[in-house]
Amino acid sequence: MPETPAPSLPAKRRTRGRPRLATPAEQRARIIEATRRLFLAQGYGKTTMSEVAAHCHVSKRTLYELFPSKTDLLGAIIEQHRTSMLALPGDYRHLGLSDALERIFQVDIGEEEDRAREAFLNLTVVEAARYPEVGEMMMRLGGRRAHALLAEWMEGEKQAGRLFTDDTASAATILMDMIFGAVVTKTGTGAEWPGLNARKDYMRRCIRIFVHGTGTPPAPEA
């Protein structure tokens, strides 16, 4: 007798699972970005943690677990923002000194990113005048940390024979003052430029003067 085929099993219905929960790192990054936009819209001082929680669609308990205070949240934003100002640490040994510094200071940043960078710098200058903790945190996590990273990179270039200076810390200060003066003023109003390309040209000129000086024509870089 022919074998009777085994009955086929009914196809399993595909159940819709729960959406994947964000990891703490992903949630933290999302809150930092959303709060940065909130601070830009209404200012650091006028923003409460309750507003941040509502804006980010998280509970206040979750928010305070990730950021115990508003200053801690601001500090995280400043640390993230620092990388938009100075691309360090990084390996630029394959580039000449001028090209490396252009990469480090992100001269060729896009227009949207440039506006975001300038807006946040202007915000911190204005808010630091009202709230001392903002100025202190901006200096500690932003300016001083950026300076330390740049001075460390310059010291490595000096040891490799690609940079000649008797004081890398002072050299880093000088170059940062030159470059960042093209982005923001001490009043937080922003430097006036006819366009982004004009500012980029100015930043490149600052780097060329820093690298080559003005006394003699620059020799081609190796």
Short mmCIF file of the C-alpha atoms (twelve columns), coordinates in Angstrom:
data_MODEL
# 
_entry.id   MODEL 
# 
loop_
_atom_site.group_PDB 
_atom_site.id 
_atom_site.type_symbol 
_atom_site.label_atom_id 
_atom_site.label_alt_id 
_atom_site.label_comp_id 
_atom_site.label_asym_id 
_atom_site.label_seq_id 
_atom_site.Cartn_x 
_atom_site.Cartn_y 
_atom_site.Cartn_z 
_atom_site.pdbx_PDB_model_num 
ATOM 1   C CA . MET A 1   0.000  0.000  0.000  1 
ATOM 2   C CA . PRO A 2   1.238  3.472  -0.763 1 
ATOM 3   C CA . GLU A 3   2.423  5.412  2.243  1 
ATOM 4   C CA . THR A 4   0.090  8.020  3.515  1 
ATOM 5   C CA . PRO A 5   1.885  11.372 3.552  1 
ATOM 6   C CA . ALA A 6   2.344  12.860 6.975  1 
ATOM 7   C CA . PRO A 7   -0.016 15.717 7.679  1 
ATOM 8   C CA . SER A 8   1.640  19.061 7.174  1 
ATOM 9   C CA . LEU A 9   1.972  21.235 10.233 1 
ATOM 10  C CA . PRO A 10  0.153  24.541 10.170 1 
ATOM 11  C CA . ALA A 11  2.450  27.460 9.439  1 
ATOM 12  C CA . LYS A 12  3.407  29.378 12.551 1 
ATOM 13  C CA . ARG A 13  1.992  32.830 12.696 1 
ATOM 14  C CA . ARG A 14  4.683  35.471 12.882 1 
ATOM 15  C CA . THR A 15  4.131  37.389 16.047 1 
ATOM 16  C CA . ARG A 16  5.042  40.995 16.261 1 
ATOM 17  C CA . GLY A 17  7.630  41.376 18.977 1 
ATOM 18  C CA . ARG A 18  8.204  44.347 21.189 1 
ATOM 19  C CA . PRO A 19  10.348 47.074 19.700 1 
ATOM 20  C CA . ARG A 20  13.973 46.921 20.797 1 
ATOM 21  C CA . LEU A 21  14.611 49.094 23.801 1 
ATOM 22  C CA . ALA A 22  17.314 51.683 23.443 1 
ATOM 23  C CA . THR A 23  20.517 50.963 25.323 1 
ATOM 24  C CA . PRO A 24  21.540 53.454 28.040 1 
ATOM 25  C CA . ALA A 25  24.244 54.782 25.703 1 
ATOM 26  C CA . GLU A 26  21.733 55.314 22.873 1 
ATOM 27  C CA . GLN A 27  19.253 56.930 25.221 1 
ATOM 28  C CA . ARG A 28  21.945 59.148 26.655 1 
ATOM 29  C CA . ALA A 29  23.041 60.275 23.174 1 
ATOM 30  C CA . ARG A 30  19.444 61.008 22.164 1 
ATOM 31  C CA . ILE A 31  18.848 63.092 25.295 1 
ATOM 32  C CA . ILE A 32  22.075 65.041 24.790 1 
ATOM 33  C CA . GLU A 33  21.168 65.974 21.224 1 
ATOM 34  C CA . ALA A 34  17.550 66.847 22.045 1 
ATOM 35  C CA . THR A 35  18.573 68.957 25.031 1 
ATOM 36  C CA . ARG A 36  21.195 70.800 23.010 1 
ATOM 37  C CA . ARG A 37  18.440 71.888 20.637 1 
ATOM 38  C CA . LEU A 38  16.239 72.851 23.585 1 
ATOM 39  C CA . PHE A 39  18.986 74.967 25.145 1 
ATOM 40  C CA . LEU A 40  19.553 76.706 21.819 1 
ATOM 41  C CA . ALA A 41  15.835 77.450 21.483 1 
ATOM 42  C CA . GLN A 42  15.177 78.885 24.935 1 
ATOM 43  C CA . GLY A 43  18.483 79.154 26.775 1 
ATOM 44  C CA . TYR A 44  20.167 77.119 29.483 1 
ATOM 45  C CA . GLY A 45  18.836 79.165 32.397 1 
ATOM 46  C CA . LYS A 46  15.216 79.086 31.263 1 
ATOM 47  C CA . THR A 47  15.159 75.330 30.708 1 
ATOM 48  C CA . THR A 48  14.116 73.030 33.554 1 
ATOM 49  C CA . MET A 49  14.821 69.327 33.934 1 
ATOM 50  C CA . SER A 50  11.057 68.709 33.820 1 
ATOM 51  C CA . GLU A 51  10.968 70.331 30.383 1 
ATOM 52  C CA . VAL A 52  13.954 68.253 29.280 1 
ATOM 53  C CA . ALA A 53  12.217 65.028 30.391 1 
ATOM 54  C CA . ALA A 54  9.010  65.965 28.584 1 
ATOM 55  C CA . HIS A 55  10.881 67.074 25.477 1 
ATOM 56  C CA . CYS A 56  12.878 63.828 25.362 1 
ATOM 57  C CA . HIS A 57  9.860  61.624 26.208 1 
ATOM 58  C CA . VAL A 58  11.519 60.068 29.237 1 
ATOM 59  C CA . SER A 59  10.571 59.990 32.893 1 
ATOM 60  C CA . LYS A 60  12.263 62.379 35.279 1 
ATOM 61  C CA . ARG A 61  13.565 59.340 37.155 1 
ATOM 62  C CA . THR A 62  15.289 58.041 34.018 1 
ATOM 63  C CA . LEU A 63  16.649 61.484 33.232 1 
ATOM 64  C CA . TYR A 64  18.147 61.933 36.697 1 
ATOM 65  C CA . GLU A 65  19.643 58.433 36.588 1 
ATOM 66  C CA . LEU A 66  21.551 59.417 33.451 1 
ATOM 67  C CA . PHE A 67  22.210 63.052 34.394 1 
ATOM 68  C CA . PRO A 68  22.017 63.846 38.138 1 
ATOM 69  C CA . SER A 69  21.707 67.593 37.466 1 
ATOM 70  C CA . LYS A 70  21.228 70.106 34.687 1 
ATOM 71  C CA . THR A 71  24.901 71.056 34.900 1 
ATOM 72  C CA . ASP A 72  25.846 67.387 34.359 1 
ATOM 73  C CA . LEU A 73  23.679 67.403 31.251 1 
ATOM 74  C CA . LEU A 74  25.290 70.618 30.054 1 
ATOM 75  C CA . GLY A 75  28.708 69.083 30.660 1 
ATOM 76  C CA . ALA A 76  27.843 66.108 28.452 1 
ATOM 77  C CA . ILE A 77  26.706 68.485 25.701 1 
ATOM 78  C CA . ILE A 78  29.928 70.498 25.983 1 
ATOM 79  C CA . GLU A 79  32.072 67.356 25.754 1 
ATOM 80  C CA . GLN A 80  30.183 66.255 22.647 1 
ATOM 81  C CA . HIS A 81  30.423 69.752 21.187 1 
ATOM 82  C CA . ARG A 82  34.202 69.836 21.711 1 
ATOM 83  C CA . THR A 83  34.659 67.226 18.991 1 
ATOM 84  C CA . SER A 84  32.924 69.568 16.526 1 
ATOM 85  C CA . MET A 85  35.537 72.208 17.332 1 
ATOM 86  C CA . LEU A 86  38.665 70.068 17.486 1 
ATOM 87  C CA . ALA A 87  38.976 66.633 15.876 1 
ATOM 88  C CA . LEU A 88  41.353 65.175 18.437 1 
ATOM 89  C CA . PRO A 89  42.599 62.633 19.348 1 
ATOM 90  C CA . GLY A 90  43.401 61.539 15.811 1 
ATOM 91  C CA . ASP A 91  46.157 60.261 13.546 1 
ATOM 92  C CA . TYR A 92  47.233 62.836 10.955 1 
ATOM 93  C CA . ARG A 93  50.785 61.640 10.347 1 
ATOM 94  C CA . HIS A 94  50.097 61.062 6.647  1 
ATOM 95  C CA . LEU A 95  49.339 64.778 6.143  1 
ATOM 96  C CA . GLY A 96  51.497 67.879 5.998  1 
ATOM 97  C CA . LEU A 97  51.270 70.176 8.996  1 
ATOM 98  C CA . SER A 98  48.891 72.707 7.406  1 
ATOM 99  C CA . ASP A 99  46.568 70.032 6.054  1 
ATOM 100 C CA . ALA A 100 46.587 68.241 9.403  1 
ATOM 101 C CA . LEU A 101 45.619 71.417 11.254 1 
ATOM 102 C CA . GLU A 102 42.838 72.103 8.754  1 
ATOM 103 C CA . ARG A 103 41.464 68.637 9.506  1 
ATOM 104 C CA . ILE A 104 41.874 69.101 13.256 1 
ATOM 105 C CA . PHE A 105 40.053 72.448 13.257 1 
ATOM 106 C CA . GLN A 106 37.522 71.100 10.746 1 
ATOM 107 C CA . VAL A 107 37.850 74.031 8.388  1 
ATOM 108 C CA . ASP A 108 35.777 72.272 5.721  1 
ATOM 109 C CA . ILE A 109 32.798 71.655 7.978  1 
ATOM 110 C CA . GLY A 110 29.406 71.819 6.234  1 
ATOM 111 C CA . GLU A 111 27.163 74.869 6.425  1 
ATOM 112 C CA . GLU A 112 24.576 73.251 8.699  1 
ATOM 113 C CA . GLU A 113 27.233 71.915 11.073 1 
ATOM 114 C CA . ASP A 114 28.949 75.292 11.051 1 
ATOM 115 C CA . ARG A 115 25.747 77.054 12.077 1 
ATOM 116 C CA . ALA A 116 25.202 74.553 14.883 1 
ATOM 117 C CA . ARG A 117 28.787 74.988 16.093 1 
ATOM 118 C CA . GLU A 118 28.567 78.779 16.072 1 
ATOM 119 C CA . ALA A 119 25.130 78.835 17.713 1 
ATOM 120 C CA . PHE A 120 26.253 76.675 20.626 1 
ATOM 121 C CA . LEU A 121 29.409 78.721 21.171 1 
ATOM 122 C CA . ASN A 122 27.392 81.937 21.185 1 
ATOM 123 C CA . LEU A 123 24.925 80.402 23.638 1 
ATOM 124 C CA . THR A 124 27.623 79.394 26.109 1 
ATOM 125 C CA . VAL A 125 29.266 82.838 25.979 1 
ATOM 126 C CA . VAL A 126 25.964 84.554 26.771 1 
ATOM 127 C CA . GLU A 127 24.898 82.048 29.438 1 
ATOM 128 C CA . ALA A 128 28.325 82.043 31.112 1 
ATOM 129 C CA . ALA A 129 27.875 85.749 31.866 1 
ATOM 130 C CA . ARG A 130 24.681 84.894 33.777 1 
ATOM 131 C CA . TYR A 131 25.534 81.531 35.306 1 
ATOM 132 C CA . PRO A 132 29.101 81.001 36.584 1 
ATOM 133 C CA . GLU A 133 28.741 77.209 36.435 1 
ATOM 134 C CA . VAL A 134 28.307 77.425 32.670 1 
ATOM 135 C CA . GLY A 135 31.544 79.362 32.226 1 
ATOM 136 C CA . GLU A 136 33.456 77.067 34.566 1 
ATOM 137 C CA . MET A 137 32.229 73.942 32.824 1 
ATOM 138 C CA . MET A 138 32.858 75.378 29.359 1 
ATOM 139 C CA . MET A 139 36.446 76.148 30.324 1 
ATOM 140 C CA . ARG A 140 37.093 72.830 32.083 1 
ATOM 141 C CA . LEU A 141 35.439 70.439 29.642 1 
ATOM 142 C CA . GLY A 142 35.674 72.562 26.518 1 
ATOM 143 C CA . GLY A 143 38.540 75.037 26.348 1 
ATOM 144 C CA . ARG A 144 41.062 73.441 28.713 1 
ATOM 145 C CA . ARG A 145 40.458 69.926 27.459 1 
ATOM 146 C CA . ALA A 146 40.706 71.047 23.826 1 
ATOM 147 C CA . HIS A 147 43.905 72.950 24.621 1 
ATOM 148 C CA . ALA A 148 45.421 69.928 26.353 1 
ATOM 149 C CA . LEU A 149 44.621 67.690 23.381 1 
ATOM 150 C CA . LEU A 150 46.056 70.166 20.874 1 
ATOM 151 C CA . ALA A 151 49.199 70.759 22.926 1 
ATOM 152 C CA . GLU A 152 49.673 66.994 23.262 1 
ATOM 153 C CA . TRP A 153 49.326 66.545 19.496 1 
ATOM 154 C CA . MET A 154 51.753 69.416 18.853 1 
ATOM 155 C CA . GLU A 155 54.278 67.871 21.240 1 
ATOM 156 C CA . GLY A 156 54.117 64.658 19.235 1 
ATOM 157 C CA . GLU A 157 54.730 66.611 16.026 1 
ATOM 158 C CA . LYS A 158 57.633 68.413 17.696 1 
ATOM 159 C CA . GLN A 159 59.209 65.148 18.814 1 
ATOM 160 C CA . ALA A 160 58.813 63.814 15.253 1 
ATOM 161 C CA . GLY A 161 60.623 66.861 13.854 1 
ATOM 162 C CA . ARG A 162 57.590 68.239 12.001 1 
ATOM 163 C CA . LEU A 163 56.897 71.209 14.288 1 
ATOM 164 C CA . PHE A 164 59.423 73.631 15.740 1 
ATOM 165 C CA . THR A 165 58.468 75.580 18.861 1 
ATOM 166 C CA . ASP A 166 59.999 76.080 22.269 1 
ATOM 167 C CA . ASP A 167 56.625 75.815 24.032 1 
ATOM 168 C CA . THR A 168 53.819 73.657 22.622 1 
ATOM 169 C CA . ALA A 169 51.368 74.818 25.305 1 
ATOM 170 C CA . SER A 170 51.794 78.464 24.292 1 
ATOM 171 C CA . ALA A 171 51.692 77.534 20.605 1 
ATOM 172 C CA . ALA A 172 48.381 75.728 21.141 1 
ATOM 173 C CA . THR A 173 46.949 78.774 22.931 1 
ATOM 174 C CA . ILE A 174 48.025 81.123 20.144 1 
ATOM 175 C CA . LEU A 175 46.543 78.985 17.389 1 
ATOM 176 C CA . MET A 176 43.270 78.401 19.245 1 
ATOM 177 C CA . ASP A 177 42.888 82.143 19.815 1 
ATOM 178 C CA . MET A 178 43.497 82.782 16.124 1 
ATOM 179 C CA . ILE A 179 41.091 80.132 14.867 1 
ATOM 180 C CA . PHE A 180 38.255 80.411 17.364 1 
ATOM 181 C CA . GLY A 181 38.300 84.190 17.103 1 
ATOM 182 C CA . ALA A 182 36.929 83.612 13.606 1 
ATOM 183 C CA . VAL A 183 33.955 81.716 15.009 1 
ATOM 184 C CA . VAL A 184 32.741 83.618 18.051 1 
ATOM 185 C CA . THR A 185 33.352 86.934 19.798 1 
ATOM 186 C CA . LYS A 186 33.594 87.534 23.530 1 
ATOM 187 C CA . THR A 187 30.107 89.052 23.477 1 
ATOM 188 C CA . GLY A 188 28.547 85.921 22.015 1 
ATOM 189 C CA . THR A 189 27.248 87.743 18.970 1 
ATOM 190 C CA . GLY A 190 29.378 85.794 16.514 1 
ATOM 191 C CA . ALA A 191 32.014 87.129 14.180 1 
ATOM 192 C CA . GLU A 192 30.702 88.933 11.116 1 
ATOM 193 C CA . TRP A 193 31.527 87.316 7.779  1 
ATOM 194 C CA . PRO A 194 30.013 87.774 4.318  1 
ATOM 195 C CA . GLY A 195 29.697 83.998 4.093  1 
ATOM 196 C CA . LEU A 196 31.034 80.659 5.262  1 
ATOM 197 C CA . ASN A 197 33.683 80.533 2.534  1 
ATOM 198 C CA . ALA A 198 35.150 83.824 3.739  1 
ATOM 199 C CA . ARG A 199 35.492 82.426 7.238  1 
ATOM 200 C CA . LYS A 200 37.066 79.228 5.918  1 
ATOM 201 C CA . ASP A 201 39.596 81.286 3.950  1 
ATOM 202 C CA . TYR A 202 40.410 83.258 7.109  1 
ATOM 203 C CA . MET A 203 40.908 80.065 9.126  1 
ATOM 204 C CA . ARG A 204 43.218 78.651 6.468  1 
ATOM 205 C CA . ARG A 205 45.168 81.908 6.468  1 
ATOM 206 C CA . CYS A 206 45.535 81.674 10.257 1 
ATOM 207 C CA . ILE A 207 46.945 78.169 9.884  1 
ATOM 208 C CA . ARG A 208 49.359 79.194 7.116  1 
ATOM 209 C CA . ILE A 209 50.654 82.110 9.189  1 
ATOM 210 C CA . PHE A 210 51.034 79.854 12.216 1 
ATOM 211 C CA . VAL A 211 52.879 77.167 10.252 1 
ATOM 212 C CA . HIS A 212 55.029 79.342 7.946  1 
ATOM 213 C CA . GLY A 213 55.183 82.765 9.584  1 
ATOM 214 C CA . THR A 214 55.264 85.964 7.550  1 
ATOM 215 C CA . GLY A 215 58.965 86.722 7.340  1 
ATOM 216 C CA . THR A 216 59.859 84.542 4.348  1 
ATOM 217 C CA . PRO A 217 57.875 82.785 1.621  1 
ATOM 218 C CA . PRO A 218 56.718 79.344 2.836  1 
ATOM 219 C CA . ALA A 219 58.676 76.370 1.567  1 
ATOM 220 C CA . PRO A 220 56.698 73.415 0.166  1 
ATOM 221 C CA . GLU A 221 55.646 71.015 2.880  1 
ATOM 222 C CA . ALA A 222 57.089 67.506 2.836  1 
# 
